[in-house]
Amino acid sequence: MSLIARLRAYAADAFGLSASPEEAEAVDERLAAIALLVHVARVDGVLDGAESERLCRLVEGRYAGNREQAEALIARAASVDSQTRDMALLVEMMGHEFGESERARLLSMAWSVAGADGTVHEFEEALVWRLGRLLRFDDTAIRLARAGAETGAVS
């Protein structure tokens, strides 16, 4: 059993995820994406109110139907993030089918979370650049994602 399959099985067991392989994979991808956003929000050591609010708003707008679902997903994703030592594993959990537009949206969301408190700190910037590389983007695409986040063009 591959590492990714083991992580998926662990997530399904630990979080009571669906037994359907298609649904479990979709939930795993969504949970991994949210865990990456949580990781960005916590990298500077402080998850302040603005970052928490932005994270919740973005998750609600993209991955959840309402605020309560968003908060539950964020709590589950925070647990996954805490148990995952390398951001690359979270990117792998998203699968190779995660399309370019979805990866670009996730990168913009990461920039948005990093800048929610009004400042993108050095650790946040380095982390989001690394995430951009892991998501297979070049410098230009990473800068464009940041510009989109700074202008509020993230949903």
Backbone as CSV, one residue per row, in Angstrom:
resi,resn,N_x,N_y,N_z,CA_x,CA_y,CA_z,C_x,C_y,C_z
1,MET,0.856,-1.178,0.000,0.000,0.000,0.000,0.897,1.234,0.000
2,SER,0.638,2.169,-0.925,1.456,3.372,-1.041,1.234,4.299,0.155
3,LEU,2.147,5.243,0.317,2.030,6.220,1.396,0.745,7.020,1.251
4,ILE,0.419,7.407,0.028,-0.799,8.185,-0.208,-2.032,7.360,0.157
5,ALA,-2.039,6.101,-0.245,-3.174,5.239,0.099,-3.294,5.081,1.605
6,ARG,-2.153,4.954,2.285,-2.191,4.848,3.750,-2.711,6.125,4.383
7,LEU,-2.276,7.292,3.863,-2.776,8.562,4.387,-4.280,8.688,4.167
8,ARG,-4.733,8.289,3.000,-6.166,8.341,2.716,-6.936,7.409,3.643
9,ALA,-6.419,6.199,3.834,-7.076,5.246,4.728,-7.103,5.780,6.153
10,TYR,-5.995,6.388,6.577,-5.935,6.968,7.917,-6.967,8.080,8.059
11,ALA,-7.033,8.976,7.062,-7.987,10.079,7.117,-9.415,9.550,7.153
12,ALA,-9.706,8.536,6.348,-11.051,7.966,6.334,-11.412,7.378,7.689
13,ASP,-10.451,6.672,8.289,-10.692,6.057,9.593,-10.792,7.113,10.694
14,ALA,-9.839,8.037,10.717,-9.769,9.023,11.799,-10.917,10.025,11.767
15,PHE,-11.377,10.363,10.558,-12.376,11.416,10.452,-13.741,10.918,10.007
16,GLY,-13.897,9.582,9.931,-15.186,9.022,9.560,-15.641,9.415,8.172
17,LEU,-14.709,9.448,7.235,-15.042,9.842,5.877,-15.784,8.725,5.151
18,SER,-16.386,9.073,4.035,-17.186,8.144,3.233,-16.403,6.900,2.842
19,ALA,-17.104,5.797,2.756,-16.480,4.545,2.354,-16.353,4.430,0.840
20,SER,-17.115,5.222,0.086,-17.042,5.186,-1.367,-15.681,5.681,-1.832
21,PRO,-14.951,4.924,-2.643,-13.630,5.362,-3.089,-13.660,6.712,-3.795
22,GLU,-14.675,6.937,-4.642,-14.753,8.218,-5.353,-14.992,9.363,-4.370
23,GLU,-15.936,9.173,-3.458,-16.219,10.212,-2.473,-15.054,10.398,-1.520
24,ALA,-14.445,9.313,-1.079,-13.309,9.417,-0.161,-12.170,10.163,-0.811
25,GLU,-11.912,9.894,-2.094,-10.836,10.595,-2.789,-11.143,12.072,-2.907
26,ALA,-12.399,12.422,-3.244,-12.771,13.825,-3.368,-12.648,14.529,-2.028
27,VAL,-13.090,13.887,-0.952,-12.983,14.489,0.367,-11.515,14.631,0.756
28,ASP,-10.727,13.620,0.457,-9.307,13.694,0.770,-8.647,14.857,0.044
29,GLU,-8.979,15.043,-1.225,-8.409,16.149,-1.983,-8.813,17.482,-1.377
30,ARG,-10.084,17.609,-1.036,-10.580,18.848,-0.444,-9.933,19.077,0.922
31,LEU,-9.856,18.038,1.724,-9.264,18.150,3.047,-7.779,18.500,2.964
32,ALA,-7.071,17.904,2.011,-5.651,18.215,1.826,-5.471,19.671,1.408
33,ALA,-6.317,20.157,0.511,-6.231,21.550,0.069,-6.473,22.499,1.242
34,ILE,-7.471,22.198,2.045,-7.765,23.048,3.203,-6.629,22.963,4.217
35,ALA,-6.041,21.782,4.397,-4.911,21.633,5.316,-3.734,22.494,4.866
36,LEU,-3.536,22.626,3.562,-2.475,23.512,3.062,-2.763,24.961,3.444
37,LEU,-4.017,25.371,3.337,-4.384,26.735,3.723,-4.200,26.950,5.224
38,VAL,-4.549,25.955,6.017,-4.343,26.026,7.466,-2.846,26.155,7.761
39,HIS,-2.048,25.382,7.050,-0.589,25.420,7.237,-0.054,26.829,6.969
40,VAL,-0.526,27.447,5.898,-0.114,28.812,5.568,-0.545,29.767,6.678
41,ALA,-1.767,29.620,7.150,-2.284,30.517,8.186,-1.493,30.420,9.482
42,ARG,-0.961,29.230,9.777,-0.266,29.025,11.057,1.250,29.155,10.971
43,VAL,1.813,29.368,9.798,3.265,29.305,9.641,4.002,30.385,10.424
44,ASP,3.413,31.548,10.593,4.109,32.601,11.332,3.922,32.465,12.841
45,GLY,3.280,31.385,13.254,3.118,31.109,14.677,1.899,31.754,15.300
46,VAL,1.195,32.577,14.528,0.037,33.278,15.058,-1.119,33.122,14.082
47,LEU,-2.210,32.539,14.549,-3.432,32.471,13.750,-4.368,33.527,14.320
48,ASP,-4.241,34.748,13.784,-5.035,35.839,14.337,-6.451,35.831,13.778
49,GLY,-7.262,36.716,14.281,-8.664,36.756,13.893,-8.872,37.000,12.408
50,ALA,-8.067,37.883,11.814,-8.217,38.185,10.387,-7.891,36.964,9.528
51,GLU,-6.828,36.250,9.881,-6.460,35.047,9.126,-7.529,33.966,9.286
52,SER,-7.988,33.792,10.496,-9.014,32.788,10.766,-10.297,33.104,10.007
53,GLU,-10.689,34.357,10.013,-11.897,34.781,9.309,-11.739,34.606,7.802
54,ARG,-10.606,35.009,7.259,-10.368,34.855,5.814,-10.383,33.385,5.428
55,LEU,-9.710,32.564,6.227,-9.660,31.128,5.967,-11.073,30.547,5.941
56,CYS,-11.863,30.897,6.922,-13.233,30.380,7.015,-14.066,30.851,5.829
57,ARG,-13.933,32.106,5.453,-14.690,32.653,4.327,-14.314,31.950,3.027
58,LEU,-13.010,31.738,2.813,-12.565,31.070,1.593,-13.022,29.615,1.538
59,VAL,-12.924,28.921,2.664,-13.348,27.519,2.701,-14.853,27.436,2.488
60,GLU,-15.592,28.328,3.113,-17.045,28.329,2.929,-17.401,28.598,1.471
61,GLY,-16.715,29.527,0.845,-17.015,29.873,-0.537,-16.631,28.806,-1.546
62,ARG,-15.648,27.996,-1.211,-15.136,27.042,-2.197,-15.424,25.580,-1.875
63,TYR,-15.372,25.207,-0.596,-15.414,23.791,-0.236,-16.585,23.388,0.659
64,ALA,-17.325,24.351,1.184,-18.398,24.035,2.131,-19.673,24.777,1.740
65,GLY,-20.781,24.291,2.241,-22.059,24.913,1.939,-22.434,26.060,2.865
66,ASN,-21.869,26.035,4.073,-22.179,27.096,5.027,-21.018,27.234,6.020
67,ARG,-21.136,28.203,6.901,-20.054,28.498,7.836,-19.782,27.327,8.792
68,GLU,-20.832,26.689,9.254,-20.663,25.559,10.173,-19.871,24.429,9.516
69,GLN,-20.207,24.120,8.277,-19.457,23.094,7.547,-18.012,23.522,7.325
70,ALA,-17.826,24.797,7.015,-16.473,25.322,6.807,-15.637,25.181,8.077
71,GLU,-16.207,25.543,9.206,-15.479,25.436,10.480,-15.134,23.984,10.797
72,ALA,-16.066,23.069,10.499,-15.801,21.642,10.739,-14.686,21.140,9.823
73,LEU,-14.721,21.538,8.565,-13.657,21.137,7.633,-12.301,21.698,8.067
74,ILE,-12.297,22.941,8.508,-11.042,23.558,8.953,-10.497,22.825,10.170
75,ALA,-11.361,22.445,11.093,-10.910,21.701,12.278,-10.304,20.357,11.866
76,ARG,-10.967,19.656,10.950,-10.431,18.373,10.479,-9.118,18.588,9.735
77,ALA,-9.069,19.617,8.901,-7.862,19.901,8.132,-6.704,20.307,9.043
78,ALA,-7.002,21.022,10.120,-5.955,21.404,11.073,-5.335,20.170,11.704
79,SER,-6.157,19.176,11.976,-5.645,17.930,12.528,-4.754,17.215,11.515
80,VAL,-5.189,17.168,10.259,-4.371,16.558,9.207,-3.053,17.308,9.075
81,ASP,-3.122,18.641,9.080,-1.907,19.449,8.974,-0.955,19.179,10.130
82,SER,-1.495,19.067,11.329,-0.657,18.816,12.510,0.051,17.473,12.438
83,GLN,-0.566,16.515,11.769,-0.003,15.170,11.684,0.862,14.967,10.444
84,THR,0.919,15.969,9.584,1.693,15.869,8.344,2.885,16.802,8.445
85,ARG,4.066,16.243,8.414,5.275,17.035,8.596,5.747,17.757,7.341
86,ASP,5.321,17.289,6.179,5.813,17.872,4.941,4.645,18.303,4.068
87,MET,4.678,19.547,3.666,3.641,20.104,2.821,3.515,19.326,1.504
88,ALA,4.599,18.749,1.044,4.576,17.979,-0.201,3.616,16.792,-0.102
89,LEU,3.485,16.204,1.079,2.540,15.099,1.260,1.101,15.573,1.083
90,LEU,0.808,16.766,1.558,-0.536,17.312,1.385,-0.816,17.565,-0.094
91,VAL,0.177,18.070,-0.810,0.013,18.288,-2.247,-0.222,16.949,-2.942
92,GLU,0.523,15.921,-2.543,0.329,14.588,-3.123,-1.058,14.043,-2.823
93,MET,-1.581,14.319,-1.638,-2.921,13.848,-1.267,-3.989,14.456,-2.171
94,MET,-3.694,15.632,-2.729,-4.659,16.259,-3.627,-4.770,15.489,-4.933
95,GLY,-3.801,14.682,-5.248,-3.863,13.870,-6.461,-3.393,14.633,-7.684
96,HIS,-3.093,13.884,-8.703,-2.588,14.481,-9.944,-3.715,14.978,-10.835
97,GLU,-4.951,14.641,-10.485,-6.092,15.075,-11.280,-6.539,16.487,-10.909
98,PHE,-5.985,17.051,-9.851,-6.303,18.411,-9.435,-5.846,19.320,-10.578
99,GLY,-6.781,19.881,-11.337,-6.466,20.633,-12.543,-5.704,21.925,-12.285
100,GLU,-5.158,22.467,-13.362,-4.356,23.681,-13.251,-5.157,24.850,-12.702
101,SER,-6.405,25.004,-13.138,-7.207,26.129,-12.632,-7.493,25.970,-11.147
102,GLU,-7.725,24.740,-10.703,-7.965,24.505,-9.269,-6.685,24.746,-8.463
103,ARG,-5.552,24.330,-9.008,-4.276,24.577,-8.333,-3.989,26.074,-8.263
104,ALA,-4.289,26.799,-9.340,-4.082,28.254,-9.351,-4.989,28.933,-8.330
105,ARG,-6.232,28.472,-8.249,-7.168,29.035,-7.265,-6.654,28.787,-5.842
106,LEU,-6.167,27.564,-5.589,-5.635,27.245,-4.275,-4.435,28.130,-3.929
107,LEU,-3.563,28.359,-4.902,-2.401,29.220,-4.669,-2.838,30.654,-4.356
108,SER,-3.813,31.160,-5.087,-4.337,32.499,-4.786,-4.962,32.554,-3.400
109,MET,-5.667,31.492,-3.039,-6.256,31.430,-1.706,-5.163,31.438,-0.635
110,ALA,-4.068,30.736,-0.898,-2.953,30.710,0.061,-2.373,32.108,0.232
111,TRP,-2.186,32.827,-0.874,-1.695,34.209,-0.767,-2.684,35.073,0.016
112,SER,-3.967,34.864,-0.221,-4.992,35.632,0.472,-4.949,35.382,1.976
113,VAL,-4.809,34.134,2.367,-4.718,33.797,3.791,-3.442,34.397,4.391
114,ALA,-2.340,34.291,3.669,-1.064,34.824,4.175,-1.135,36.331,4.410
115,GLY,-1.872,37.041,3.562,-1.951,38.492,3.687,-3.172,38.998,4.427
116,ALA,-3.930,38.118,5.030,-5.181,38.511,5.688,-4.975,39.506,6.819
117,ASP,-3.830,39.418,7.492,-3.571,40.326,8.612,-2.924,41.631,8.161
118,GLY,-2.841,41.840,6.847,-2.293,43.084,6.322,-0.825,43.001,5.952
119,THR,-0.152,41.930,6.348,1.270,41.764,6.066,1.557,40.316,5.712
120,VAL,2.307,40.122,4.633,2.784,38.786,4.306,4.182,38.688,4.911
121,HIS,4.286,37.946,5.996,5.559,37.813,6.696,6.520,36.945,5.894
122,GLU,7.780,37.056,6.221,8.836,36.337,5.511,8.573,34.835,5.449
123,PHE,8.177,34.237,6.574,7.902,32.801,6.597,6.717,32.460,5.700
124,GLU,5.684,33.307,5.748,4.508,33.071,4.916,4.867,33.158,3.433
125,GLU,5.632,34.167,3.091,6.022,34.336,1.692,6.829,33.137,1.191
126,ALA,7.801,32.723,1.973,8.625,31.570,1.578,7.772,30.307,1.441
127,LEU,6.840,30.131,2.362,5.990,28.953,2.333,5.080,28.952,1.106
128,VAL,4.464,30.078,0.800,3.554,30.132,-0.337,4.332,29.985,-1.650
129,TRP,5.541,30.531,-1.723,6.365,30.307,-2.916,6.683,28.821,-3.059
130,ARG,7.013,28.171,-1.959,7.292,26.735,-2.018,6.042,25.977,-2.454
131,LEU,4.897,26.361,-1.925,3.648,25.742,-2.327,3.425,25.922,-3.826
132,GLY,3.672,27.107,-4.325,3.532,27.359,-5.756,4.399,26.429,-6.583
133,ARG,5.622,26.212,-6.132,6.530,25.285,-6.824,6.004,23.853,-6.750
134,LEU,5.517,23.450,-5.574,4.971,22.100,-5.424,3.737,21.893,-6.299
135,LEU,3.011,22.973,-6.527,1.827,22.906,-7.384,2.201,23.026,-8.865
136,ARG,3.502,23.062,-9.154,4.051,23.060,-10.512,3.840,24.378,-11.263
137,PHE,3.993,25.496,-10.552,3.906,26.806,-11.185,5.281,27.452,-11.273
138,ASP,5.457,28.297,-12.274,6.702,29.047,-12.407,6.569,30.386,-11.676
139,ASP,7.661,31.157,-11.652,7.667,32.426,-10.918,6.572,33.384,-11.386
140,THR,6.355,33.450,-12.683,5.342,34.359,-13.219,3.953,33.991,-12.715
141,ALA,3.618,32.723,-12.764,2.305,32.280,-12.291,2.143,32.516,-10.794
142,ILE,3.206,32.327,-10.029,3.144,32.555,-8.580,2.906,34.036,-8.301
143,ARG,3.607,34.901,-9.049,3.401,36.349,-8.885,1.980,36.750,-9.289
144,LEU,1.467,36.169,-10.352,0.103,36.480,-10.779,-0.927,36.051,-9.732
145,ALA,-0.710,34.900,-9.132,-1.613,34.439,-8.072,-1.579,35.401,-6.891
146,ARG,-0.391,35.886,-6.575,-0.267,36.845,-5.465,-0.976,38.152,-5.807
147,ALA,-0.779,38.623,-7.028,-1.433,39.870,-7.448,-2.945,39.716,-7.396
148,GLY,-3.452,38.574,-7.830,-4.898,38.336,-7.777,-5.411,38.344,-6.339
149,ALA,-4.653,37.755,-5.448,-5.054,37.742,-4.034,-5.022,39.139,-3.443
150,GLU,-4.030,39.934,-3.824,-3.906,41.288,-3.282,-5.014,42.203,-3.768
151,THR,-5.547,41.925,-4.963,-6.634,42.749,-5.479,-7.994,42.219,-5.085
152,GLY,-8.011,41.107,-4.346,-9.268,40.532,-3.876,-9.969,39.657,-4.887
153,ALA,-9.251,39.229,-5.912,-9.853,38.401,-6.963,-9.779,36.922,-6.617
154,VAL,-10.075,36.583,-5.366,-10.029,35.185,-4.916,-11.402,34.815,-4.401
155,SER,-11.864,33.638,-4.815,-13.157,33.163,-4.292,-13.018,31.768,-3.780
